[in-house]
Amino acid sequence: MNKDKLELLKNWEFKYSAYGLTLNTCYFDDETIAPKNGQDYRYARLAFMAGERHKIATDPEVGKLLKELKDDDLDEVNKRKVSLLIKNFEDMSKIPQKEFEEYTALTLKSSAVWQEAKKRADYSLFAPYLADLIAYQKRFAAYRNPQIAPYDVLLDDYEEGMTMADYDQFFELLKKEIVPLLHDVQKAKAIDDSFLYLYYPRQKQLLLMEKIKDVLGFDASWGYMGESMHPFTCGFSQDDVRVTNAYDEHNIAAAIYSLVHEVGHAYYEHQIDKDYAGTVLKNVSSGMHESQSRLLENYIGRRKKFIASFYPELVKIFPENLGDVSLEAFWAAVNVAKPSLIRTDADELTYPLHILIRYEIEKRLFNGELDTKDLNKAWNAYYKEYLGIEVPDDARGILQDIHWSQGDFGYFPTYALGSAVAAQIVHKMAEDIDIDDSIDSHISKITDYLGKHIQHYGALYPLQELLEKTSGEKFNPQYYIDYLKTKYRKLYNLD
Ligand SMILES: [Zn+2]
């Protein structure tokens, strides 16, 4: 009976999500508060736990069940669930258990090595681990789908349906439009943003974060904010979403916009249909997820109206730095575009160029055109070419991001994709509601809108389908280009 089979599936989902919760809690703990010297003990057991979960994922019984369900007459939700689970099952089953455990142990170790290498600004420490991670990922991709280029297999993991051919076209367009716009901006009169980089003690920044959390509606009933080297979001369930932030005492905008960004992710996790809790429908693709964090960070967070919601508090906390700085001047400063070294601190205009560089490097690493040895030199050459800047050391160069150390390849392109998808959603949202009018002491009208039109669906639809449903149109990067051109031509008086 169909009903019995769905009940069995539910039991399996519960068991699998219980392991997921345990592992995620440990990962969050490891990134935030766990003492460094306990790593070896923790990692050995975490690798074991990941292996146990892998066994549940690849249990032949569940494989059989999914195959039977596939032929049944299912509703839309269960149909999508089963199709996603079958793909996961097949992918996982093709990777031998032992290799999977070895790989998990390697990612944990290489993350720790990356941290150390970054601290010492020495890429050579990390290079052999990067080579191993790529070798594993190439091998896994070949097990999973030998007909397709390994990098395409990985791109699809993060954004269903996206391939190198799609991204090549997308990044070509960005390069063609953004590079000349950036040159025009650089020739224009510079905007003063020096006050952003004065001394802003961490303790006082924390006070400001409380105010911004209030405006965003990120409250303790469902959200928690911790601290880590690299801000991230972890959605344990719809009503338990953890974000982290990082504080640079000489850059006040960094913590503000990291928080808004991560809360954008947090809202997605929070507003997914509660019926999807603990199921595969909670696994939203990276590009869609990023569209919601970028939307809050840039399209809402960098508006004058949003800044006005916390600016008086900000001036009150840091009168010595901002007492003489007008809202108008602060707003212009957080929207300044200029080439910089660090992706996470980059402005909206140069950000996609940071991603373009990572995409080109990953693609060439996987098709064998680039080697991990001396990859820092290739990295530096790209930064010179696209952003016109010299990279002073590996910490501010190739070692700045955590992703590769965790074995995440094919993930970066979704960041640029997310920004572009956000532009399309905002365009539609502006037709439906008055965005500036929806921002005062809170932004619930905006978060409700996103919940209803996007986030609620979870992973029920792939990106293209969801965009068509929401905006009436498939993905169209022209909205993003138009947005960037309009915004920066106006801000820098280019017309
Ligand atoms: Zn993000």
Boltz pocket constraint, residues with backbone or C-beta under 6 A from the ligand:
constraints:
  - pocket:
      binder: B
      contacts: [[A, 261], [A, 265], [A, 290], [A, 293]]
      max_distance: 6.0
